[in-house]
Amino acid sequence: MMRITLKPFKTPPPAAAAADIYRHFSADVHPEPPSTPSPDLSSSISQTLSLLQTTDPSSWPTNSNLQTLLSSLSPPAVLRVTRQLPNYQNALHFFNHLKAAPELSDSLPLAFQAVLEVAMRENPGTLCELFVLSKEQNIPLSVNAATLLIKYFGRDKKLDEMMSVFGSMDEELKNTDVLNLVIVGFLKWGRFDDALKLLDEMLEPDSCYPQNTNTAGIVFSSILKKNWSGRRVTDEEICNLVTSFSEHGVSPKSFGFWFTQIIKRFCRNKEFDKAWVVLHEGIKSGSDVEIASCNALLTGLAHSHDFARMNLLMKEMKENGIKPNIVTYGITINQLSKLRRVDEALEVLEQMRGGEVGVEPDVVIYNTLINGLCKVGRQDESLKLVEKMRLEKKCQPNTITYNCLIDGFCKAGEIDKGHELFEQMSKEGVEINVVTLNTLVDGMCKHGRVSSAMELFNNIREKGVKGNAVTYTVLITAFCNVNNIDRAMKLFDEMQENGCSSDAVVYYSLISGLSQAGRMDDATFVVSRMKEAGFCLDVVSYNILIGGFCRKNKLDKAAEMLKDMETAAVKPDRVTYNTLLSFFCSNGDFKHAHKVMKKMIGDGLTPNVVTYGAMIQAYCTSNNIDAAMKIYTDMSSSSKVPPNTVIYNMLIDSLCKNDGLEVALTLMDDMKEKGVRPNSNTYNALFKGLRQRKMLEKALEFMDQMTEQACNPDYVTMEILTEWLSEVGEIEKLRKFVQGYQVSASTI
């Protein structure tokens, strides 16, 4: 980083000296407009220009007429002459002529200034050489000359040269405007810390050139713009700058547009206390704070749900004569509506309608409230509010109004009412847009009216409203969910033809639907299209594909998916492993099933009840009850995954079918002890086993348990008990059981 060394700014020179400086060097960056030159002066300037342009420069030193004319001209007049010379070379020759004449030395600074101005127009690249020349030959720079060089070097990223110009200036000639230009140069190239050092110098107690409103505007317009190239300026630093400017008489209000931007930035970064401080610095300064700045803070406070400070700010605005506008009330109503505090929002509306606040509600205010009412299920009230809206002169329902209403009724399941409002839009000539279409289509699809949604889509297209990616996504997903894959694929192709960019959801829906339908070739094709579009499969999609290939007994394809997951750095989850484990178990390949479980544990994934269930089910199916019971024992002892009703049902059913009734009854005791509720499937398996053993009394006890636990018998239960109890002449007990009475001997 460049080292900036500044001599302390001195006290201004006495008035006489200052006048002398002005006379010789044109020290003021913005000098007072010159008085109209006298006819004699204009004549002298014209004659001088004529001689300079019609004679050879080598003859100028011996041209007595020229010397006489030049001696009569003041430095400002010489400045005018130099500026009017035809080109840079002529101006430089003339400057060199003046430099060779000691009696004309007073005119050198302004003549050199003119040379710089001409060079800037014709050949800016020579400015560096000219500045070096001024240093070598000790030519004083006027303020305007220095200003020109500082601006040029700052724009051209020649910051060392810029600082050299600044350092070469006489201390009495430096002023706030010059320093501001140096700051501009630093900030243009992101050199915030260098600019900050200058700012600190300007804040010294004895500084004669303090910061001004231009300084503040320069700083904030640079560091707050989107393409700021310097280091990140922290919110704390910005807050300190605001305070610093304010303490030195530069009101935050004078920042103009950037005052509001500072507040917005703080609110975006959730620095609401800083935003509060900055706004109140502006209010405290006594200047008129714009309502836009207050609205920016209100928006931030609303997002943080800080209604206490919102109310306090509204009160302070009133005390300080800052009039709220429609945006102010819109912020309050919008936030109250989002928080479902619709009644409070309606109170604000009534204040506006009653003229209490001097601001009339507009269509945006009404739409916000209508949307808020619909979001909390108060659709009927929203319709009444629409009628109130119609009474306002400038507030007629528009497309957004109807879209809010249609969305509310569709989400409430009142699709017909939503469609009725859609028809009303058409009758009233309110424009129907793609949001209207998507809202109705989505509502219809979610309530199983997919065909009606498709019909609506076709009808609206005929009216010139084209569907977008959202429309197609909703319809494709809906058709996949009802297993109409052909229609979904047709819509997918149509979507591509119409230039609608598919999002990941469309591809996921198609992959899922095709895999469930067993159309794995088509699913693979969609995967390739998805990758071409720049989307990646997630773990859910990989699991769906692996499951689809396993159901098709295409283990090689499932293995390809696993390799693809590894390449894409997508880690398998429990579902992935459980899918593979279930496949091996269903095929009786317990060796590979155990390998999958071992790999699963090695990857840090604990087997869950689905994992154990797949193993137990497979062992039960292959009549290997001992292996199934071993897994159950492991679950009950070492595993943190307790067996559920499904696990118990598998074991009890298998035991009862394989003459293991006693063990099955033991499992029933375990269920009771562990708080696992049996269901009708549990009892059905037991009733079958008990019937084979002719243990009627035990069956009656379980029938009483079902009654106590409010476990309703299903058709299988009734079929088993009807046959059995009819055979043994106890059909009356079945009737009592159905009626909810106890039937075992111990309860009679």
Buried (B, 14 or more C-beta within 10 A) or exposed (E): EEEBEBEEBEEEEEEEEBEEBBEBBBBBBEEEEEEEBEEEBEEBBEBBBEBBEEEEBEEBEEBEEBBEBBEEBEBBBBBBBBBBBEEBEBBBBBBEBBBEBEEBBBBBBBBBBBBBBBBBEEEEEBBBEBBEBBEEEEBBBBBBBBBBBBBBBBBBEBBEBBBBBBEBBEEBBBBBBBBBBBBBBBBBBBBBBBBBBBBEBBBEEEBBBBBBBBBBBBBBBBBBEEEBEBEEBEBEEBBEBBBBBBEBEBBBBBBBEBBBBBBBBBBBEEBBEBBBBBBBBBBEBEEEBBBBBBBBBBBBBBBEEBBEBBEEBBEBBEEEEBEBBBBBBBBBBBBBBBBEBBEEBBEBBEBBBEEEBEBBBBBBBBBBBBBBBBBBEBBEBBBEBBEBBEEBEEBBBBBBBBBBBBBBBBBBEBBEBBBEBBEBBEEEEBEBBBBBBBBBBBBBBBBEBBBBBBEBBEEBEEEEBEBBBBBBBBBBBBBBBBEBBEBBBEBBEBBBEEEBEBBBBBBBBBBBBBBBBEBBEBBBBBBEBBBEBEBEBEBBBBBBBBBBBBBBEEBEBBEBBBEBBEEBEBEBBBBBBBBBBBBBBBBEBBEBBBBBBEBBEEEEBEBBBBBBBBBBBBBBBBEBBEBBBBBBEBBBEEBEBEBBBBBBBBBBBBBBBBEBBEBBBEBBEBBEEEEBEBBBBBBBBBBBBBBEEEBBEBBBBBBBBBBEEEBEBEEBBEEBBEEBBEEEEBEEBBEBBBEEBBBBEEEE
